[in-house]
């Protein structure tokens, strides 16, 4: 099935306008039908050997969110001590999560044992199942943006904390905790870029041809 020009433009618009949302969440509820759509989109992400290693833990309970926020705070306090003084001062000013503000949290996981020990495509590189679950994260993120929902990936949290709070079995690997909700607005550029933390690298610096040392 071919993609029309208008559909193509919509896909690229969604990609270029995807943002990591932190401080812009509104408390408005999200229809269960919308949540089902973005979960179904994530479930259609590519996966190695078609093993579909992901599960989705949907979090709405305020007490559960508070426990996750506490876990974030522990990791956040650890993180700020890792930067030099100048970076540390900037880091302290950044809003890096929206755990309690967002009406929905979704934890995406990876079950590395889902289809057995030997998986087509995972024989040479065992981490391919983890990458598959990351594809589900990105697919959900783009679907949510197409629904005009903000998404924020809370990476500053220990996986053991998520496993404990969400009662995730020992053999399951947490991949991402995502905050999801309607927002007041979307930033025109990523917040860290706007804050001067790092610039966007020019694409031509990152493209190699046939061999690493060959660039245009």
Sine and cosine of phi, psi and omega as CSV:
sin_phi,cos_phi,sin_psi,cos_psi,sin_omega,cos_omega
0.00,0.00,0.86,-0.52,-0.02,-1.00
-0.97,0.23,0.49,-0.87,0.08,-1.00
-1.00,-0.06,0.77,-0.64,0.02,-1.00
-0.96,0.28,0.26,-0.97,0.02,-1.00
-0.87,0.49,-0.65,0.76,0.00,-1.00
-0.92,0.40,-0.64,0.76,0.03,-1.00
-0.91,0.41,-0.64,0.77,0.03,-1.00
-0.88,0.48,-0.71,0.71,0.03,-1.00
-0.87,0.50,-0.63,0.78,-0.01,-1.00
-0.91,0.41,-0.63,0.78,0.02,-1.00
-0.89,0.45,-0.76,0.66,-0.01,-1.00
-0.91,0.43,-0.62,0.79,0.04,-1.00
-0.87,0.49,-0.67,0.74,0.01,-1.00
-0.90,0.44,-0.69,0.72,0.01,-1.00
-0.87,0.48,-0.76,0.65,-0.09,-1.00
-0.96,0.29,-0.31,0.95,-0.01,-1.00
-0.96,-0.28,0.16,0.99,0.11,-0.99
-0.94,0.34,0.69,-0.72,0.00,-1.00
-0.69,-0.72,0.45,-0.90,0.16,-0.99
-1.00,0.08,0.94,-0.35,-0.12,-0.99
-1.00,-0.04,0.70,-0.71,-0.02,-1.00
-0.74,-0.67,-0.85,0.52,-0.14,-0.99
-0.96,-0.28,0.16,0.99,-0.10,-0.99
-0.96,-0.27,0.11,0.99,-0.09,-1.00
-0.92,0.38,0.62,-0.79,0.16,-0.99
-0.98,-0.21,0.39,-0.92,-0.06,-1.00
-0.99,0.11,-0.01,1.00,-0.04,-1.00
-0.83,0.56,0.64,-0.77,0.07,-1.00
-0.93,0.37,0.42,-0.91,0.09,-1.00
-0.94,-0.35,0.73,-0.69,0.02,-1.00
-0.85,0.52,0.67,-0.74,0.04,-1.00
-0.85,0.53,-0.53,0.85,0.01,-1.00
-0.89,0.45,-0.61,0.79,0.02,-1.00
-0.93,0.36,-0.69,0.72,0.05,-1.00
-0.86,0.51,-0.67,0.74,0.03,-1.00
-0.88,0.48,-0.61,0.79,-0.01,-1.00
-0.91,0.41,-0.70,0.71,-0.04,-1.00
-0.95,0.30,-0.52,0.86,0.09,-1.00
-0.92,0.38,-0.64,0.77,0.02,-1.00
-0.91,0.41,-0.60,0.80,0.07,-1.00
-0.88,0.47,-0.71,0.70,0.02,-1.00
-0.88,0.48,-0.59,0.81,0.00,-1.00
-0.94,0.35,-0.22,0.97,0.06,-1.00
-0.98,-0.19,0.25,0.97,0.10,-1.00
-0.93,0.38,0.38,-0.92,0.07,-1.00
-0.93,0.36,0.57,-0.82,0.06,-1.00
-0.61,-0.80,0.58,-0.81,-0.03,-1.00
-0.89,0.46,0.74,-0.67,0.00,-1.00
0.86,0.51,0.31,0.95,-0.07,-1.00
0.78,0.63,0.59,0.81,-0.06,-1.00
-0.99,0.16,-0.29,0.96,0.06,-1.00
0.73,0.68,0.90,0.43,-0.17,-0.98
-0.98,0.19,-0.02,1.00,-0.13,-0.99
-1.00,0.10,0.46,-0.89,0.31,-0.95
-0.74,-0.67,0.32,-0.95,-0.05,-1.00
-0.78,-0.62,0.88,-0.48,0.07,-1.00
-0.98,-0.20,0.94,-0.35,-0.03,-1.00
-1.00,0.01,0.82,-0.57,-0.08,-1.00
-0.91,-0.41,0.87,-0.50,0.09,-1.00
-0.86,-0.51,-0.39,0.92,-0.10,-1.00
-0.92,0.38,0.77,-0.64,-0.07,-1.00
-0.91,0.42,-0.62,0.78,-0.02,-1.00
-0.92,0.40,-0.61,0.79,0.05,-1.00
-0.91,0.42,-0.68,0.73,0.04,-1.00
-0.87,0.49,-0.64,0.77,0.00,-1.00
-0.89,0.46,-0.63,0.78,0.02,-1.00
-0.92,0.40,-0.62,0.78,0.05,-1.00
-0.92,0.39,-0.63,0.77,0.05,-1.00
-0.88,0.48,-0.66,0.76,0.05,-1.00
-0.87,0.49,-0.66,0.75,0.04,-1.00
-0.90,0.44,-0.63,0.78,0.09,-1.00
-0.87,0.50,-0.70,0.71,-0.08,-1.00
-0.88,0.47,-0.62,0.78,0.05,-1.00
-0.87,0.49,-0.77,0.64,-0.02,-1.00
-0.92,0.38,-0.56,0.83,0.02,-1.00
-0.90,0.43,-0.70,0.72,0.02,-1.00
-0.90,0.43,-0.59,0.81,0.07,-1.00
-0.91,0.41,-0.68,0.73,-0.10,-1.00
-0.90,0.43,-0.66,0.75,-0.10,-1.00
-0.91,0.41,-0.36,0.93,0.04,-1.00
-0.98,0.17,-0.12,0.99,-0.04,-1.00
-1.00,0.04,-0.25,0.97,-0.05,-1.00
-1.00,-0.10,0.39,-0.92,0.10,-0.99
-0.94,0.35,0.14,-0.99,-0.16,-0.99
-0.85,0.53,-0.68,0.74,-0.02,-1.00
-0.91,0.42,-0.75,0.66,0.00,-1.00
-0.91,0.41,-0.59,0.80,-0.01,-1.00
-0.87,0.49,-0.66,0.76,0.01,-1.00
-0.90,0.44,-0.65,0.76,0.04,-1.00
-0.93,0.38,-0.69,0.72,-0.03,-1.00
-0.83,0.56,-0.65,0.76,-0.04,-1.00
-0.90,0.44,-0.41,0.91,-0.04,-1.00
-1.00,0.05,-0.19,0.98,-0.12,-0.99
-0.99,0.11,0.68,-0.73,0.15,-0.99
-1.00,0.02,0.92,-0.39,-0.18,-0.98
-0.91,-0.41,0.18,0.98,0.05,-1.00
-0.29,-0.96,0.29,-0.96,0.09,-1.00
-0.67,-0.75,0.67,0.75,-0.18,-0.98
-0.86,0.51,-0.76,0.65,-0.05,-1.00
-1.00,0.05,-0.37,0.93,0.01,-1.00
-0.97,0.23,-0.59,0.81,-0.04,-1.00
-0.96,0.29,0.68,-0.73,-0.02,-1.00
-0.94,0.35,-0.40,0.92,-0.06,-1.00
-0.75,-0.66,0.65,-0.76,0.23,-0.97
-0.87,-0.50,0.58,-0.81,0.08,-1.00
-0.74,-0.68,0.84,-0.54,0.11,-0.99
-0.99,-0.16,0.84,-0.54,0.04,-1.00
-0.98,-0.21,0.75,-0.66,-0.10,-0.99
-0.84,-0.54,0.07,-1.00,0.06,-1.00
-0.74,-0.68,0.84,-0.55,0.12,-0.99
-0.99,-0.14,0.99,-0.17,-0.12,-0.99
-0.96,0.30,-0.19,0.98,-0.02,-1.00
-0.96,-0.26,0.15,0.99,-0.21,-0.98
-0.82,0.57,-0.70,0.71,-0.06,-1.00
-0.89,-0.45,0.39,0.92,0.06,-1.00
0.98,-0.19,0.01,-1.00,-0.09,-1.00
-0.96,0.28,-0.58,0.82,-0.06,-1.00
-0.96,-0.28,0.87,-0.48,-0.06,-1.00
-0.83,-0.56,0.73,-0.69,0.07,-1.00
-0.84,0.55,0.81,-0.58,0.04,-1.00
1.00,-0.02,-0.18,0.98,0.01,-1.00
-0.94,-0.35,0.21,0.98,-0.09,-1.00
-0.97,0.23,-0.59,0.81,0.00,-1.00
-1.00,-0.01,-0.54,0.84,-0.05,-1.00
-0.76,-0.65,0.98,-0.21,-0.13,-0.99
-0.93,0.37,-0.28,0.96,-0.05,-1.00
-0.99,0.12,0.02,1.00,-0.08,-1.00
-0.88,0.47,-0.48,0.88,0.04,-1.00
-0.93,0.38,-0.58,0.81,0.07,-1.00
-0.90,0.43,-0.68,0.74,0.04,-1.00
-0.89,0.46,-0.57,0.82,0.02,-1.00
-0.88,0.48,-0.68,0.73,0.01,-1.00
-0.92,0.39,-0.53,0.85,0.09,-1.00
-0.91,0.42,-0.60,0.80,0.09,-1.00
-0.87,0.50,-0.60,0.80,0.04,-1.00
-0.91,0.42,-0.60,0.80,0.06,-1.00
-0.87,0.49,-0.77,0.63,-0.04,-1.00
-0.90,0.44,-0.64,0.77,0.00,-1.00
-0.90,0.44,-0.69,0.72,0.05,-1.00
-0.87,0.49,-0.67,0.74,-0.04,-1.00
-0.87,0.49,-0.71,0.70,0.01,-1.00
-0.93,0.37,-0.62,0.79,0.05,-1.00
-0.89,0.45,-0.67,0.75,0.02,-1.00
-0.89,0.45,-0.65,0.76,0.02,-1.00
-0.90,0.43,-0.61,0.79,0.06,-1.00
-0.90,0.44,-0.42,0.91,0.07,-1.00
-1.00,0.01,0.12,0.99,-0.04,-1.00
0.88,0.47,0.58,0.82,0.10,-0.99
-0.96,-0.28,0.59,-0.80,0.10,-0.99
-1.00,0.07,0.51,-0.86,0.05,-1.00
-0.71,-0.70,0.70,-0.72,0.10,-1.00
-0.79,-0.62,0.80,-0.60,0.00,-1.00
-1.00,0.01,0.89,-0.45,0.03,-1.00
-1.00,0.01,1.00,-0.06,-0.01,-1.00
-1.00,-0.03,-0.25,0.97,-0.04,-1.00
-1.00,-0.02,0.95,0.31,0.04,-1.00
-0.31,-0.95,0.62,-0.79,-0.01,-1.00
-0.98,0.21,0.67,-0.74,0.00,-1.00
-0.86,0.52,-0.57,0.82,0.02,-1.00
-0.89,0.47,-0.53,0.85,0.05,-1.00
-0.91,0.42,-0.73,0.69,0.03,-1.00
-0.88,0.48,-0.65,0.76,-0.01,-1.00
-0.90,0.44,-0.65,0.76,-0.01,-1.00
-0.94,0.35,-0.75,0.66,-0.07,-1.00
-0.92,0.40,-0.63,0.77,-0.09,-1.00
-0.99,-0.14,0.10,0.99,0.02,-1.00
0.83,0.56,0.67,0.74,0.01,-1.00
-0.98,0.20,0.77,-0.64,-0.01,-1.00
-0.83,0.55,0.43,-0.90,-0.11,-0.99
-0.85,0.53,-0.62,0.79,-0.11,-0.99
-0.99,0.13,-0.06,1.00,-0.01,-1.00
-1.00,-0.04,0.70,-0.72,-0.03,-1.00
-0.98,-0.20,0.87,-0.49,0.14,-0.99
-0.93,0.38,0.73,-0.69,-0.01,-1.00
-0.96,-0.27,-0.71,0.70,-0.05,-1.00
-0.42,-0.91,0.63,-0.78,0.22,-0.97
-0.95,-0.33,0.86,-0.51,-0.10,-1.00
-0.92,-0.40,0.73,-0.68,0.14,-0.99
-1.00,-0.09,0.74,-0.67,-0.12,-0.99
-0.71,-0.71,0.70,-0.71,0.04,-1.00
-0.01,-1.00,0.15,-0.99,0.14,-0.99
-0.94,0.34,0.47,-0.88,-0.09,-1.00
-0.77,-0.64,0.36,-0.93,0.07,-1.00
-0.94,0.35,-0.60,0.80,0.02,-1.00
-0.24,-0.97,0.27,-0.96,0.12,-0.99
-0.95,-0.31,0.70,-0.72,0.04,-1.00
-0.91,0.41,0.55,-0.84,0.02,-1.00
-0.96,0.28,-0.42,0.91,0.08,-1.00
-0.71,-0.71,0.36,-0.93,0.11,-0.99
-0.82,0.58,0.63,-0.78,-0.08,-1.00
-0.87,0.49,-0.63,0.77,-0.01,-1.00
-0.92,0.38,-0.53,0.85,0.09,-1.00
-0.93,0.38,-0.69,0.72,0.01,-1.00
-0.91,0.41,-0.55,0.84,-0.02,-1.00
-0.98,0.20,-0.10,1.00,0.01,-1.00
0.98,0.18,0.27,0.96,0.00,-1.00
-0.91,0.41,-0.74,0.68,0.08,-1.00
-0.45,-0.89,0.50,-0.86,0.07,-1.00
-1.00,0.03,0.26,-0.97,0.17,-0.99
-0.98,0.21,0.78,-0.62,-0.02,-1.00
-0.95,0.31,0.60,-0.80,0.08,-1.00
-0.90,0.43,0.71,-0.70,-0.04,-1.00
-0.85,0.53,-0.61,0.79,-0.08,-1.00
-0.90,0.44,-0.36,0.93,0.07,-1.00
-0.97,0.26,-0.26,0.96,-0.18,-0.98
-0.93,-0.36,-0.04,1.00,-0.06,-1.00
-0.97,-0.26,0.79,-0.61,0.01,-1.00
-0.88,-0.48,0.47,-0.88,-0.07,-1.00
-0.84,-0.55,0.93,-0.38,0.08,-1.00
0.93,0.36,-0.49,0.87,0.02,-1.00
-0.44,-0.90,0.48,-0.88,-0.13,-0.99
-0.83,0.56,-0.61,0.79,-0.10,-0.99
-0.98,0.18,-0.08,1.00,-0.06,-1.00
-0.99,-0.14,0.92,-0.39,0.10,-1.00
-0.77,-0.64,0.38,-0.93,0.04,-1.00
-0.95,0.32,0.00,0.00,0.00,0.00
